[in-house]
């Protein structure tokens, strides 16, 4: 009798990490870009903030328009989050939330073997018999 495992389910679907990252990034963007603190970012606020972060004014306007699908000239956290999840908008690194690193993607440096032990005589740089 042969049993074959065709798939292994992870504890959390990969998409949920992306959804959490999009939600954190959208919240951070609204917090940083909403100059008048009304809970939404208007086009003027968005363009001013993005140009201050190094984006050209023309690119900032295009990015805003990609997020503002209702053409209201105001975007909310939900609008930004949806645009990130649908890949219509990629926030500049200055406002992007750090990505969640999956355990299987952890750096190999953590799994390195400890350094080999050196003889005491090498560590002290002298003949151990002379010291004792």
N, CA, C and O atoms as CSV, one atom per row, in Angstrom:
chain,resi,resn,atom,element,x,y,z
A,1,UNK,N,N,0.842,-1.176,0.000
A,1,UNK,CA,C,0.000,0.000,0.000
A,1,UNK,C,C,0.891,1.245,0.000
A,1,UNK,O,O,1.785,1.376,0.836
A,2,UNK,N,N,0.645,2.136,-0.926
A,2,UNK,CA,C,1.447,3.344,-1.046
A,2,UNK,C,C,0.571,4.553,-0.783
A,2,UNK,O,O,-0.502,4.699,-1.369
A,3,UNK,N,N,1.035,5.405,0.092
A,3,UNK,CA,C,0.339,6.663,0.367
A,3,UNK,C,C,1.183,7.805,-0.173
A,3,UNK,O,O,2.397,7.842,0.028
A,4,UNK,N,N,0.545,8.717,-0.844
A,4,UNK,CA,C,1.238,9.859,-1.401
A,4,UNK,C,C,0.618,11.127,-0.851
A,4,UNK,O,O,-0.603,11.287,-0.864
A,5,UNK,N,N,1.443,12.010,-0.377
A,5,UNK,CA,C,0.962,13.310,0.078
A,5,UNK,C,C,1.156,14.265,-1.086
A,5,UNK,O,O,2.275,14.463,-1.561
A,6,UNK,N,N,0.069,14.852,-1.537
A,6,UNK,CA,C,0.158,15.725,-2.703
A,6,UNK,C,C,0.306,17.193,-2.338
A,6,UNK,O,O,0.813,17.980,-3.138
A,7,UNK,N,N,-0.128,17.573,-1.144
A,7,UNK,CA,C,-0.010,18.974,-0.746
A,7,UNK,C,C,0.024,19.056,0.765
A,7,UNK,O,O,-0.576,18.236,1.460
A,8,UNK,N,N,0.723,20.041,1.260
A,8,UNK,CA,C,0.775,20.297,2.685
A,8,UNK,C,C,0.246,21.702,2.905
A,8,UNK,O,O,0.768,22.663,2.340
A,9,UNK,N,N,-0.776,21.822,3.716
A,9,UNK,CA,C,-1.361,23.139,3.988
A,9,UNK,C,C,-0.552,23.835,5.062
A,9,UNK,O,O,-0.181,23.223,6.065
A,10,UNK,N,N,-0.278,25.104,4.856
A,10,UNK,CA,C,0.404,25.884,5.880
A,10,UNK,C,C,-0.627,26.379,6.885
A,10,UNK,O,O,-1.828,26.345,6.620
A,11,UNK,N,N,-0.159,26.835,8.030
A,11,UNK,CA,C,-1.065,27.326,9.062
A,11,UNK,C,C,-1.804,28.579,8.613
A,11,UNK,O,O,-2.979,28.751,8.935
A,12,UNK,N,N,-1.138,29.443,7.884
A,12,UNK,CA,C,-1.767,30.672,7.402
A,12,UNK,C,C,-1.516,30.781,5.914
A,12,UNK,O,O,-0.375,30.642,5.473
A,13,UNK,N,N,-2.556,31.027,5.125
A,13,UNK,CA,C,-2.346,31.166,3.687
A,13,UNK,C,C,-1.425,32.340,3.386
A,13,UNK,O,O,-1.443,33.354,4.084
A,14,UNK,N,N,-0.635,32.194,2.356
A,14,UNK,CA,C,0.331,33.230,1.971
A,14,UNK,C,C,-0.358,34.563,1.714
A,14,UNK,O,O,0.200,35.617,2.016
A,15,UNK,N,N,-1.562,34.525,1.161
A,15,UNK,CA,C,-2.283,35.751,0.866
A,15,UNK,C,C,-2.601,36.571,2.101
A,15,UNK,O,O,-2.726,37.793,2.021
A,16,UNK,N,N,-2.735,35.904,3.252
A,16,UNK,CA,C,-3.063,36.649,4.463
A,16,UNK,C,C,-1.908,37.546,4.888
A,16,UNK,O,O,-2.143,38.622,5.438
A,17,UNK,N,N,-0.659,37.131,4.646
A,17,UNK,CA,C,0.486,37.993,4.939
A,17,UNK,C,C,0.441,39.237,4.069
A,17,UNK,O,O,0.696,40.342,4.547
A,18,UNK,N,N,0.118,39.063,2.798
A,18,UNK,CA,C,0.017,40.208,1.894
A,18,UNK,C,C,-1.126,41.126,2.301
A,18,UNK,O,O,-0.997,42.348,2.227
A,19,UNK,N,N,-2.240,40.551,2.728
A,19,UNK,CA,C,-3.378,41.360,3.156
A,19,UNK,C,C,-3.022,42.170,4.398
A,19,UNK,O,O,-3.372,43.346,4.499
A,20,UNK,N,N,-2.323,41.537,5.347
A,20,UNK,CA,C,-1.912,42.269,6.559
A,20,UNK,C,C,-0.925,43.375,6.219
A,20,UNK,O,O,-1.010,44.476,6.764
A,21,UNK,N,N,0.009,43.087,5.320
A,21,UNK,CA,C,0.981,44.105,4.920
A,21,UNK,C,C,0.272,45.268,4.237
A,21,UNK,O,O,0.606,46.427,4.484
A,22,UNK,N,N,-0.696,44.971,3.386
A,22,UNK,CA,C,-1.446,46.029,2.697
A,22,UNK,C,C,-2.217,46.872,3.697
A,22,UNK,O,O,-2.255,48.096,3.572
A,23,UNK,N,N,-2.830,46.242,4.684
A,23,UNK,CA,C,-3.595,46.976,5.695
A,23,UNK,C,C,-2.686,47.864,6.535
A,23,UNK,O,O,-3.018,49.019,6.800
A,24,UNK,N,N,-1.536,47.329,6.957
A,24,UNK,CA,C,-0.590,48.136,7.754
A,24,UNK,C,C,-0.041,49.299,6.940
A,24,UNK,O,O,0.072,50.418,7.439
A,25,UNK,N,N,0.301,49.025,5.685
A,25,UNK,CA,C,0.852,50.078,4.837
A,25,UNK,C,C,-0.184,51.162,4.584
A,25,UNK,O,O,0.141,52.348,4.642
A,26,UNK,N,N,-1.417,50.779,4.307
A,26,UNK,CA,C,-2.479,51.762,4.060
A,26,UNK,C,C,-2.713,52.625,5.294
A,26,UNK,O,O,-2.851,53.843,5.183
A,27,UNK,N,N,-2.759,52.005,6.463
A,27,UNK,CA,C,-2.956,52.771,7.703
A,27,UNK,C,C,-1.804,53.739,7.932
A,27,UNK,O,O,-2.014,54.889,8.320
A,28,UNK,N,N,-0.588,53.266,7.689
A,28,UNK,CA,C,0.594,54.128,7.863
A,28,UNK,C,C,0.575,55.292,6.866
A,28,UNK,O,O,0.928,56.421,7.206
A,29,UNK,N,N,0.161,54.999,5.639
A,29,UNK,CA,C,0.114,56.058,4.628
A,29,UNK,C,C,-0.896,57.133,5.004
A,29,UNK,O,O,-0.599,58.325,4.924
A,30,UNK,N,N,-2.093,56.713,5.416
A,30,UNK,CA,C,-3.108,57.708,5.788
A,30,UNK,C,C,-2.601,58.541,6.961
A,30,UNK,O,O,-2.763,59.761,6.984
A,31,UNK,N,N,-1.985,57.870,7.932
A,31,UNK,CA,C,-1.451,58.588,9.092
A,31,UNK,C,C,-0.410,59.625,8.677
A,31,UNK,O,O,-0.418,60.749,9.177
A,32,UNK,N,N,0.482,59.250,7.767
A,32,UNK,CA,C,1.558,60.145,7.344
A,32,UNK,C,C,1.114,61.205,6.339
A,32,UNK,O,O,1.597,62.337,6.383
A,33,UNK,N,N,0.199,60.853,5.432
A,33,UNK,CA,C,-0.133,61.751,4.325
A,33,UNK,C,C,-1.315,62.672,4.614
A,33,UNK,O,O,-1.463,63.703,3.958
A,34,UNK,N,N,-2.148,62.323,5.572
A,34,UNK,CA,C,-3.363,63.085,5.863
A,34,UNK,C,C,-3.000,64.325,6.689
A,34,UNK,O,O,-3.050,64.297,7.919
A,35,UNK,N,N,-2.635,65.405,6.004
A,35,UNK,CA,C,-2.156,66.621,6.667
A,35,UNK,C,C,-3.210,67.260,7.572
A,35,UNK,O,O,-2.871,67.765,8.642
A,36,UNK,N,N,-4.477,67.246,7.164
A,36,UNK,CA,C,-5.519,67.894,7.973
A,36,UNK,C,C,-6.212,66.924,8.931
A,36,UNK,O,O,-7.148,67.310,9.631
A,37,UNK,N,N,-5.764,65.678,8.968
A,37,UNK,CA,C,-6.233,64.644,9.903
A,37,UNK,C,C,-7.753,64.433,9.865
A,37,UNK,O,O,-8.400,64.284,10.902
A,38,UNK,N,N,-8.304,64.425,8.645
A,38,UNK,CA,C,-9.743,64.166,8.502
A,38,UNK,C,C,-10.034,62.703,8.164
A,38,UNK,O,O,-11.186,62.340,7.927
A,39,UNK,N,N,-8.987,61.855,8.140
A,39,UNK,CA,C,-9.169,60.433,7.885
A,39,UNK,C,C,-9.087,60.044,6.431
A,39,UNK,O,O,-9.146,58.860,6.101
A,40,UNK,N,N,-8.953,61.017,5.557
A,40,UNK,CA,C,-8.803,60.754,4.129
A,40,UNK,C,C,-7.672,61.604,3.586
A,40,UNK,O,O,-7.296,62.620,4.171
A,41,UNK,N,N,-7.134,61.167,2.449
A,41,UNK,CA,C,-6.036,61.891,1.813
A,41,UNK,C,C,-6.560,62.465,0.513
A,41,UNK,O,O,-7.013,61.732,-0.366
A,42,UNK,N,N,-6.494,63.795,0.396
A,42,UNK,CA,C,-6.927,64.384,-0.868
A,42,UNK,C,C,-5.734,64.446,-1.818
A,42,UNK,O,O,-4.592,64.204,-1.428
A,43,UNK,N,N,-6.023,64.772,-3.051
A,43,UNK,CA,C,-4.993,64.746,-4.096
A,43,UNK,C,C,-3.834,65.678,-3.758
A,43,UNK,O,O,-2.672,65.329,-3.961
A,44,UNK,N,N,-4.152,66.857,-3.243
A,44,UNK,CA,C,-3.108,67.833,-2.902
A,44,UNK,C,C,-2.182,67.268,-1.816
A,44,UNK,O,O,-0.961,67.376,-1.926
A,45,UNK,N,N,-2.756,66.674,-0.780
A,45,UNK,CA,C,-1.958,66.084,0.300
A,45,UNK,C,C,-1.075,64.955,-0.236
A,45,UNK,O,O,0.105,64.867,0.103
A,46,UNK,N,N,-1.650,64.102,-1.064
A,46,UNK,CA,C,-0.936,62.956,-1.617
A,46,UNK,C,C,0.239,63.404,-2.476
A,46,UNK,O,O,1.361,62.928,-2.302
A,47,UNK,N,N,-0.023,64.318,-3.398
A,47,UNK,CA,C,1.027,64.770,-4.314
A,47,UNK,C,C,2.143,65.474,-3.541
A,47,UNK,O,O,3.321,65.249,-3.820
A,48,UNK,N,N,1.792,66.315,-2.583
A,48,UNK,CA,C,2.809,67.019,-1.793
A,48,UNK,C,C,3.686,66.039,-1.025
A,48,UNK,O,O,4.908,66.189,-0.989
A,49,UNK,N,N,3.062,65.034,-0.409
A,49,UNK,CA,C,3.826,64.063,0.373
A,49,UNK,C,C,4.700,63.181,-0.519
A,49,UNK,O,O,5.855,62.917,-0.185
A,50,UNK,N,N,4.164,62.731,-1.633
A,50,UNK,CA,C,4.938,61.837,-2.514
A,50,UNK,C,C,6.104,62.575,-3.172
A,50,UNK,O,O,7.181,62.002,-3.334
A,51,UNK,N,N,5.905,63.828,-3.550
A,51,UNK,CA,C,7.023,64.587,-4.135
A,51,UNK,C,C,8.093,64.848,-3.076
A,51,UNK,O,O,9.282,64.878,-3.392
A,52,UNK,N,N,7.679,65.035,-1.825
A,52,UNK,CA,C,8.654,65.216,-0.742
A,52,UNK,C,C,9.460,63.942,-0.514
A,52,UNK,O,O,10.581,64.000,-0.007
A,53,UNK,N,N,8.904,62.802,-0.883
A,53,UNK,CA,C,9.598,61.515,-0.725
A,53,UNK,C,C,10.389,61.135,-1.977
A,53,UNK,O,O,10.964,60.048,-2.041
A,54,UNK,N,N,10.420,62.030,-2.978
A,54,UNK,CA,C,11.262,61.789,-4.144
A,54,UNK,C,C,10.532,61.392,-5.411
A,54,UNK,O,O,11.172,61.207,-6.446
A,55,UNK,N,N,9.224,61.256,-5.368
A,55,UNK,CA,C,8.457,60.893,-6.557
A,55,UNK,C,C,8.201,62.168,-7.375
A,55,UNK,O,O,8.013,63.244,-6.807
A,56,UNK,N,N,8.194,62.046,-8.686
A,56,UNK,CA,C,7.890,63.218,-9.503
A,56,UNK,C,C,6.412,63.581,-9.335
A,56,UNK,O,O,5.590,62.726,-9.004
A,57,UNK,N,N,6.085,64.839,-9.563
A,57,UNK,CA,C,4.698,65.283,-9.426
A,57,UNK,C,C,3.787,64.531,-10.397
A,57,UNK,O,O,2.679,64.132,-10.037
A,58,UNK,N,N,4.258,64.343,-11.616
A,58,UNK,CA,C,3.466,63.633,-12.620
A,58,UNK,C,C,3.201,62.185,-12.187
A,58,UNK,O,O,2.080,61.695,-12.329
A,59,UNK,N,N,4.223,61.497,-11.662
A,59,UNK,CA,C,4.040,60.123,-11.185
A,59,UNK,C,C,3.113,60.077,-9.974
A,59,UNK,O,O,2.307,59.155,-9.842
A,60,UNK,N,N,3.225,61.062,-9.094
A,60,UNK,CA,C,2.358,61.108,-7.914
A,60,UNK,C,C,0.894,61.265,-8.326
A,60,UNK,O,O,0.013,60.631,-7.745
A,61,UNK,N,N,0.637,62.098,-9.314
A,61,UNK,CA,C,-0.732,62.283,-9.807
A,61,UNK,C,C,-1.241,60.980,-10.424
A,61,UNK,O,O,-2.384,60.591,-10.182
A,62,UNK,N,N,-0.408,60.300,-11.217
A,62,UNK,CA,C,-0.811,59.024,-11.816
A,62,UNK,C,C,-1.105,57.984,-10.736
A,62,UNK,O,O,-2.079,57.239,-10.838
A,63,UNK,N,N,-0.268,57.936,-9.710
A,63,UNK,CA,C,-0.471,56.992,-8.621
A,63,UNK,C,C,-1.775,57.294,-7.879
A,63,UNK,O,O,-2.538,56.382,-7.559
A,64,UNK,N,N,-2.021,58.569,-7.609
A,64,UNK,CA,C,-3.271,58.944,-6.928
A,64,UNK,C,C,-4.470,58.514,-7.763
A,64,UNK,O,O,-5.421,57.931,-7.242
A,65,UNK,N,N,-4.421,58.800,-9.051
A,65,UNK,CA,C,-5.534,58.446,-9.937
A,65,UNK,C,C,-5.744,56.927,-10.007
A,65,UNK,O,O,-6.875,56.468,-10.169
A,66,UNK,N,N,-4.677,56.157,-9.887
A,66,UNK,CA,C,-4.799,54.700,-9.888
A,66,UNK,C,C,-5.505,54.208,-8.619
A,66,UNK,O,O,-6.203,53.195,-8.646
A,67,UNK,N,N,-5.320,54.920,-7.525
A,67,UNK,CA,C,-5.959,54.551,-6.255
A,67,UNK,C,C,-7.400,55.052,-6.212
A,67,UNK,O,O,-8.290,54.351,-5.731
A,68,UNK,N,N,-7.629,56.259,-6.713
A,68,UNK,CA,C,-8.941,56.914,-6.635
A,68,UNK,C,C,-9.848,56.436,-7.774
A,68,UNK,O,O,-10.110,57.175,-8.722
A,69,UNK,N,N,-10.318,55.202,-7.669
A,69,UNK,CA,C,-11.139,54.634,-8.738
A,69,UNK,C,C,-12.526,55.268,-8.810
A,69,UNK,O,O,-13.178,55.199,-9.852
A,70,UNK,N,N,-12.989,55.887,-7.717
A,70,UNK,CA,C,-14.303,56.551,-7.711
A,70,UNK,C,C,-14.212,57.995,-8.207
A,70,UNK,O,O,-15.230,58.669,-8.363
A,71,UNK,N,N,-13.004,58.456,-8.450
A,71,UNK,CA,C,-12.742,59.811,-8.956
A,71,UNK,C,C,-13.361,60.883,-8.054
A,71,UNK,O,O,-13.987,61.832,-8.526
A,72,UNK,N,N,-13.168,60.705,-6.748
A,72,UNK,CA,C,-13.696,61.656,-5.767
A,72,UNK,C,C,-12.659,62.680,-5.329
A,72,UNK,O,O,-12.978,63.600,-4.576
A,73,UNK,N,N,-11.432,62.532,-5.789
A,73,UNK,CA,C,-10.294,63.371,-5.403
A,73,UNK,C,C,-9.941,63.219,-3.930
A,73,UNK,O,O,-9.246,64.065,-3.368
A,74,UNK,N,N,-10.420,62.140,-3.298
A,74,UNK,CA,C,-10.103,61.801,-1.913
A,74,UNK,C,C,-9.960,60.277,-1.835
A,74,UNK,O,O,-10.747,59.538,-2.427
A,75,UNK,N,N,-8.957,59.829,-1.106
A,75,UNK,CA,C,-8.779,58.384,-0.947
A,75,UNK,C,C,-8.745,58.044,0.550
A,75,UNK,O,O,-8.263,58.816,1.379
A,76,UNK,N,N,-9.268,56.880,0.850
A,76,UNK,CA,C,-9.324,56.411,2.233
A,76,UNK,C,C,-8.313,55.282,2.428
A,76,UNK,O,O,-7.654,54.841,1.487
A,77,UNK,N,N,-8.212,54.834,3.665
A,77,UNK,CA,C,-7.364,53.691,3.981
A,77,UNK,C,C,-7.808,52.480,3.160
A,77,UNK,O,O,-6.974,51.743,2.633
A,78,UNK,N,N,-9.119,52.277,3.053
A,78,UNK,CA,C,-9.638,51.130,2.290
A,78,UNK,C,C,-9.267,51.236,0.811
A,78,UNK,O,O,-8.940,50.226,0.188
A,79,UNK,N,N,-9.311,52.440,0.240
A,79,UNK,CA,C,-8.927,52.633,-1.169
A,79,UNK,C,C,-7.459,52.279,-1.388
A,79,UNK,O,O,-7.113,51.605,-2.358
A,80,UNK,N,N,-6.606,52.735,-0.483
A,80,UNK,CA,C,-5.167,52.477,-0.608
A,80,UNK,C,C,-4.894,50.985,-0.446
A,80,UNK,O,O,-4.132,50.394,-1.211
A,81,UNK,N,N,-5.529,50.386,0.563
A,81,UNK,CA,C,-5.335,48.957,0.816
A,81,UNK,C,C,-5.746,48.126,-0.394
A,81,UNK,O,O,-5.020,47.216,-0.793
A,82,UNK,N,N,-6.886,48.425,-0.973
A,82,UNK,CA,C,-7.360,47.692,-2.143
A,82,UNK,C,C,-6.404,47.871,-3.327
A,82,UNK,O,O,-6.106,46.911,-4.039
A,83,UNK,N,N,-5.932,49.083,-3.531
A,83,UNK,CA,C,-5.006,49.351,-4.639
A,83,UNK,C,C,-3.699,48.582,-4.464
A,83,UNK,O,O,-3.132,48.093,-5.442
A,84,UNK,N,N,-3.218,48.474,-3.227
A,84,UNK,CA,C,-1.996,47.714,-2.970
A,84,UNK,C,C,-2.243,46.234,-3.233
A,84,UNK,O,O,-1.436,45.572,-3.886
A,85,UNK,N,N,-3.357,45.717,-2.725
A,85,UNK,CA,C,-3.662,44.292,-2.894
A,85,UNK,C,C,-3.877,43.932,-4.356
A,85,UNK,O,O,-3.521,42.834,-4.784
A,86,UNK,N,N,-4.460,44.853,-5.130
A,86,UNK,CA,C,-4.685,44.603,-6.557
A,86,UNK,C,C,-3.485,44.998,-7.405
A,86,UNK,O,O,-3.529,44.913,-8.632
A,87,UNK,N,N,-2.420,45.427,-6.751
A,87,UNK,CA,C,-1.168,45.819,-7.423
A,87,UNK,C,C,-1.335,46.991,-8.387
A,87,UNK,O,O,-0.636,47.081,-9.396
A,88,UNK,N,N,-2.263,47.883,-8.068
A,88,UNK,CA,C,-2.414,49.113,-8.850
A,88,UNK,C,C,-1.533,50.216,-8.285
A,88,UNK,O,O,-1.356,51.257,-8.917
A,89,UNK,N,N,-0.985,49.993,-7.105
A,89,UNK,CA,C,-0.168,51.003,-6.439
A,89,UNK,C,C,0.898,50.306,-5.613
A,89,UNK,O,O,0.610,49.376,-4.860
A,90,UNK,N,N,2.134,50.765,-5.763
A,90,UNK,CA,C,3.234,50.276,-4.944
A,90,UNK,C,C,3.793,51.467,-4.183
A,90,UNK,O,O,4.441,52.335,-4.767
A,91,UNK,N,N,3.542,51.508,-2.869
A,91,UNK,CA,C,4.002,52.667,-2.091
A,91,UNK,C,C,5.516,52.799,-2.104
A,91,UNK,O,O,6.228,51.801,-2.208
A,92,UNK,N,N,6.009,54.025,-1.997
A,92,UNK,CA,C,7.452,54.214,-1.881
A,92,UNK,C,C,7.959,53.532,-0.614
A,92,UNK,O,O,7.207,53.382,0.349
A,93,UNK,N,N,9.198,53.128,-0.603
A,93,UNK,CA,C,9.774,52.420,0.537
A,93,UNK,C,C,9.661,53.230,1.824
A,93,UNK,O,O,9.583,52.654,2.909
A,94,UNK,N,N,9.653,54.545,1.722
A,94,UNK,CA,C,9.598,55.394,2.907
A,94,UNK,C,C,8.291,55.243,3.686
A,94,UNK,O,O,8.250,55.555,4.876
A,95,UNK,N,N,7.226,54.772,3.040
A,95,UNK,CA,C,5.954,54.615,3.745
A,95,UNK,C,C,5.470,53.173,3.766
A,95,UNK,O,O,4.411,52.889,4.325
A,96,UNK,N,N,6.217,52.267,3.173
A,96,UNK,CA,C,5.812,50.871,3.096
A,96,UNK,C,C,6.021,50.173,4.435
A,96,UNK,O,O,7.059,50.356,5.071
A,97,UNK,N,N,5.057,49.383,4.864
A,97,UNK,CA,C,5.205,48.590,6.084
A,97,UNK,C,C,6.183,47.458,5.821
A,97,UNK,O,O,6.213,46.911,4.719
A,98,UNK,N,N,6.981,47.099,6.816
A,98,UNK,CA,C,7.905,46.000,6.615
A,98,UNK,C,C,7.166,44.709,6.319
A,98,UNK,O,O,6.117,44.429,6.899
A,99,UNK,N,N,7.720,43.937,5.421
A,99,UNK,CA,C,7.107,42.658,5.051
A,99,UNK,C,C,7.261,41.663,6.189
A,99,UNK,O,O,8.235,41.705,6.940
A,100,UNK,N,N,6.308,40.786,6.303
A,100,UNK,CA,C,6.375,39.711,7.286
A,100,UNK,C,C,7.177,38.587,6.664
A,100,UNK,O,O,6.840,38.098,5.586
A,101,UNK,N,N,8.224,38.181,7.332
A,101,UNK,CA,C,9.088,37.135,6.790
A,101,UNK,C,C,8.613,35.782,7.298
A,101,UNK,O,O,8.517,35.558,8.504
A,102,UNK,N,N,8.319,34.892,6.374
A,102,UNK,CA,C,7.876,33.547,6.734
A,102,UNK,C,C,9.035,32.774,7.346
A,102,UNK,O,O,10.188,32.994,6.975
A,103,UNK,N,N,8.744,31.875,8.276
A,103,UNK,CA,C,9.825,31.124,8.928
A,103,UNK,C,C,10.719,30.368,7.954
A,103,UNK,O,O,11.925,30.272,8.181
A,104,UNK,N,N,10.154,29.828,6.870
A,104,UNK,CA,C,10.976,29.088,5.930
A,104,UNK,C,C,11.895,29.995,5.124
A,104,UNK,O,O,12.806,29.515,4.449
A,105,UNK,N,N,11.661,31.309,5.189
A,105,UNK,CA,C,12.504,32.258,4.474
A,105,UNK,C,C,13.524,32.921,5.390
A,105,UNK,O,O,14.204,33.863,4.982
A,106,UNK,N,N,13.637,32.441,6.620
A,106,UNK,CA,C,14.566,33.032,7.578
A,106,UNK,C,C,15.995,32.907,7.045
A,106,UNK,O,O,16.324,31.934,6.367
A,107,UNK,N,N,16.829,33.880,7.349
A,107,UNK,CA,C,18.203,33.845,6.859
A,107,UNK,C,C,18.937,32.605,7.336
A,107,UNK,O,O,18.722,32.118,8.446
A,108,UNK,N,N,19.806,32.109,6.473
A,108,UNK,CA,C,20.573,30.909,6.788
A,108,UNK,C,C,21.587,31.177,7.903
A,108,UNK,O,O,22.082,30.239,8.527
A,109,UNK,N,N,21.896,32.440,8.153
A,109,UNK,CA,C,22.883,32.783,9.174
A,109,UNK,C,C,22.457,32.273,10.551
A,109,UNK,O,O,23.305,31.946,11.380
A,110,UNK,N,N,21.162,32.206,10.794
A,110,UNK,CA,C,20.689,31.734,12.082
A,110,UNK,C,C,20.974,30.252,12.271
A,110,UNK,O,O,21.077,29.786,13.406
A,111,UNK,N,N,21.102,29.511,11.190
A,111,UNK,CA,C,21.298,28.069,11.273
A,111,UNK,C,C,22.766,27.668,11.147
A,111,UNK,O,O,23.067,26.483,11.010
A,112,UNK,N,N,23.672,28.624,11.190
A,112,UNK,CA,C,25.081,28.302,11.035
A,112,UNK,C,C,25.598,27.541,12.245
A,112,UNK,O,O,25.101,27.691,13.361
A,113,UNK,N,N,26.618,26.716,11.989
A,113,UNK,CA,C,27.254,25.971,13.057
A,113,UNK,C,C,28.112,26.921,13.888
A,113,UNK,O,O,28.612,27.921,13.372
A,114,UNK,N,N,28.282,26.612,15.166
A,114,UNK,CA,C,29.178,27.458,15.976
A,114,UNK,C,C,30.611,27.337,15.462
A,114,UNK,O,O,30.984,26.337,14.849
A,115,UNK,N,N,31.392,28.360,15.720
A,115,UNK,CA,C,32.786,28.371,15.275
A,115,UNK,C,C,33.545,27.229,15.940
A,115,UNK,O,O,33.276,26.864,17.085
A,116,UNK,N,N,34.493,26.678,15.201
A,116,UNK,CA,C,35.300,25.586,15.734
A,116,UNK,C,C,36.143,26.108,16.894
A,116,UNK,O,O,36.649,27.229,16.850
A,117,UNK,N,N,36.285,25.296,17.917
A,117,UNK,CA,C,37.091,25.695,19.076
A,117,UNK,C,C,38.568,25.598,18.739
A,117,UNK,O,O,39.019,24.657,18.087
A,118,UNK,N,N,39.301,26.588,19.197
A,118,UNK,CA,C,40.748,26.581,18.989
A,118,UNK,C,C,41.431,26.123,20.263
A,118,UNK,O,O,40.921,26.332,21.363
A,119,UNK,N,N,42.586,25.498,20.109
A,119,UNK,CA,C,43.335,25.082,21.299
A,119,UNK,C,C,43.687,26.298,22.156
A,119,UNK,O,O,43.855,27.401,21.636
A,120,UNK,N,N,43.795,26.096,23.450
A,120,UNK,CA,C,44.122,27.170,24.387
A,120,UNK,C,C,45.434,27.839,24.014
A,120,UNK,O,O,45.575,29.055,24.141
A,121,UNK,N,N,46.386,27.050,23.557
A,121,UNK,CA,C,47.694,27.625,23.221
A,121,UNK,C,C,47.586,28.630,22.075
A,121,UNK,O,O,48.303,29.630,22.060
A,122,UNK,N,N,46.698,28.372,21.121
A,122,UNK,CA,C,46.499,29.322,20.024
A,122,UNK,C,C,45.794,30.578,20.525
A,122,UNK,O,O,46.131,31.688,20.114
A,123,UNK,N,N,44.827,30.405,21.400
A,123,UNK,CA,C,44.068,31.533,21.923
A,123,UNK,C,C,44.956,32.465,22.724
A,123,UNK,O,O,44.877,33.685,22.582
A,124,UNK,N,N,45.803,31.888,23.569
A,124,UNK,CA,C,46.673,32.705,24.414
A,124,UNK,C,C,47.904,33.195,23.669
A,124,UNK,O,O,48.546,34.158,24.089
A,125,UNK,N,N,48.230,32.544,22.576
A,125,UNK,CA,C,49.385,32.963,21.777
A,125,UNK,C,C,50.708,32.608,22.429
A,125,UNK,O,O,51.730,33.215,22.106
A,126,UNK,N,N,50.719,31.664,23.317
A,126,UNK,CA,C,51.958,31.270,23.970
A,126,UNK,C,C,51.903,29.782,24.277
A,126,UNK,O,O,50.870,29.130,24.120
A,127,UNK,N,N,53.001,29.283,24.701
A,127,UNK,CA,C,53.060,27.888,25.102
A,127,UNK,C,C,52.411,27.778,26.476
A,127,UNK,O,O,52.865,28.419,27.425
A,128,UNK,N,N,51.363,26.981,26.595
A,128,UNK,CA,C,50.607,26.844,27.827
A,128,UNK,C,C,51.500,26.342,28.948
A,128,UNK,O,O,51.320,26.740,30.099
A,129,UNK,N,N,52.457,25.478,28.639
A,129,UNK,CA,C,53.339,24.918,29.679
A,129,UNK,C,C,54.183,26.034,30.323
A,129,UNK,O,O,54.501,25.945,31.509
A,130,UNK,N,N,54.543,27.061,29.581
A,130,UNK,CA,C,55.344,28.154,30.135
A,130,UNK,C,C,54.504,29.015,31.078
A,130,UNK,O,O,55.033,29.587,32.030
A,131,UNK,N,N,53.196,29.110,30.818
A,131,UNK,CA,C,52.335,29.954,31.637
A,131,UNK,C,C,52.059,29.288,32.981
A,131,UNK,O,O,52.010,29.961,34.011
A,132,UNK,N,N,51.879,27.975,32.975
A,132,UNK,CA,C,51.514,27.255,34.200
A,132,UNK,C,C,52.685,27.051,35.056
A,132,UNK,O,O,52.569,26.462,36.131
